[in-house]
């Protein structure tokens, strides 16, 4: 059986600048190189790789690349989950940037989850596994 790793997530946003700012602020992502597609967009990097692809839900030129559009960023996707380390640093970062968040624990594994609500119904989830 094939084991998959998350390559990237595409978010189609109605308000691209607002979504871009949220993703950069909340997840400390960095704008990086992006191929010259025939539509505008951003690739946001983490650790040297493009983790989030961002484009406009309003731009008809993306249809040939991603198929029919939903006019909502969240659409069928409720949240994007990123796993990592540095729980205390993330919470301090969110507080410094005045970003709302809420936390949960996964039963049995006791993983920490930090959810950050964003624009257009999209959420980021940060998962911290117990060591």
KELUM-522056 format. One record per residue: x, y, z of N, C-alpha, C in turn; residue in one letter. Coordinates in steps of 0.02 Angstrom, whole numbers, plus 50000, padded with zeros to 5 digits. Layout:
BEGIN
XYZXYZXYZA/...
//
This chain:
BEGIN
500424994150000500005000050000500445006250000X/500255011249961500625017549957500515021750019X/501045024650045501005029350100501095036350072X/500645040850088500655047550061500905052650112X/501245057650088501425063550127501045069350098X/500865074150140500535080150115501025084150073X/500845085450011501265089449966501095096749972X/500455098449962500225105349969499475105449974X/499205111149992498495112549993498375118649951X/497875118349907497675124249868497065127349902X/497105133749915496535137449942496325142549889X/495695142149869495405147149824495025152149867X/495275158149870494995163249914494615168549876X/494105171349907493755177049879494165183449890X/494495183949947494905189749964495625187249973X/495995186749918496665183849918497145187549964X/497175194249962497655197650007497515196250081X/496875196050100496705194650170496905187550189X/496755182750145496935175750159497695174950162X/498045178250117498775177850116499065180450182X/498825186250204499055189150268498925184450326X/498315181550327498145176950382498615171050383X/498735167950326499165161950324499885163550343X/500135169250320500815171250338500855172850412X/500365176550438500385178350509500275172350555X/499775168350541499595162850586500105157250585X/500335155250526500775149450520501505151350509X/501655157850509502335160250499502625157550433X/502205157450381502415155250315502765160950279X/503135159250227503495164350188503305163750115X/503205169450083503065169450011503685167049974X/503575162749924504135160149886503995159649812X/504465156749777504415156149704503795152249684X/503505154249627502905151049601502965150849525X/502795145149494502815144849420502365150249389X/502495151849327502135157149292501485154349262X/501015152749306500355150549284500005156549251X/499485155249210499135160849177498635164349223X/498675163249288498245166549336498665168549396X/498445173649432498815176149489498755171349548X/499235171649592499215167549652499865168149691X/499895164449745500465164449790500625157349811X/501265155949819501475149749851501795151749917X/501535148849971501785150450038502175144450064X/502775145850086503265140650102503355139650177X/503515133450194503725131550261504315126850254X/504865128550287505455124250284505705123150213X/505655128150171505925127650104505485124150053X/504865122450072504425119250023503755122850021X/503445123149961502805126649954502235122449982X/502005124250041501505120350077500795122550058X/500685129050051500025131650035500055135349968X/499625133349922499535136949859498895141049866X/498915147249845498355151849854498195155149788X/497555155149770497325158349708496625161149720X/496395165049673495745168349678495175163649657X/494665163249698494055159449681493665163049626X/493825169449615493455173449566493775173349497X/494375170649491494755170949428494595164849384X/494235165849330494035160349286494625156849254X/495215160149251495795157049219496055150949257X/495865150249321496105144349359495725138049342X/495135138649311494705132749299495055127249260X/495455129049210495805124049171496325120249212X/496515122949269497025119849311496725116049370X/496175118649397495905115649458495195113149451X/494875113949395494195111649386493685116749408X/493045114849410492515119549429492625122549498X/492415128649506492525132349569491925131949615X/492075132249678491595134249729491765141349745X/491285145449756491425152549771491545153549846X/491935149249875492095149749946492775146649958X/493165149650001493835146950014493785140150049X/493355139550098493325133350137493015127750097X/492485129150061492155124050021492065117650061X/492295112050035492235105750070492785104850122X/493275109150122493835108650169493685112950230X/493675109850288493545113550350494185116750377X/494735112950374495365115650399495955112050368X/496535115150375497165112250354497565110950418X/497795104850427498165103050488498905102350473X/499305105650514500025105450509500305102650574X/500765097950570501055095250631501755098050639X/501975098650701502635101250713502795101350787X/503285105450804503485106250873503485113750889X/503585115250952503615122250972502945125150992X/502565121351032501905123551054501935130451088X/502375131351137502415137751172502575143551126X/503035142351079503215147651031502625149350986X/502235144350964501655145750922501135149950960X/500975147951020500475151551059500705158751071X/501335159751087501605166451097501555170451032X/501705167250976501655170550910500945172750896X/500455168350908499755170050896499525175750940X/499745175651003499565181051049499875187651028X/500505187451007500845193550984500485196650924X/500225192450880499885194750820499135195750831X/498905194950894498205195950911497735191650869X/497935185350858497535180650821497135176250869X/496495175550856496075171250897496275163950885X/496215159950937496355152750931495985149150986X/495885142650977495615138551030495985131851029X/495975128551086496365122451093495935116451112X/496175110551092495845104351110496395099151122X/496205093651155496645087851164496305081951130X/496695077851096496435071851065496385066451118X/495795063451127495725058151178496215052551164X/496445049451216496915043751215497625045851197X/497735049251140498425051051121498645057351158X/498165061451179498295067751213498695072751171X/498675071951106498985076951062498645083751074X/499045088951072498765095651077498575098051008X/497995101251003497775104250941497645111650955X/497915115850912497785123050915497455124950849X/496845127350854496465129450795496455136950789X/496585139450729496595146750716496075148150661X/495495151150680495005152850628495265158450584X/495145157750519495375162750472494815165450429X/494985169250379494475172150335494095166850296X/493495168550278493075164450233492935157450259X/492965156550325492805150150355493375145250358X/493955147050330494525142550331494845142650401X/495115136950422495465136450486496125132950476X/496615134850517497235131050522497215127150587X/497465121050585497545117050645498285115350652X/498565116450711499255114650725499225108750774X/499555103250757499545097250797500225096350830X/500215095250895500825094050933500765087250967X/501175082450944501145075750971501515075551038X/501285071251082501615070351147502275066751137X/502785068951172503435065651165503565061151224X/
//
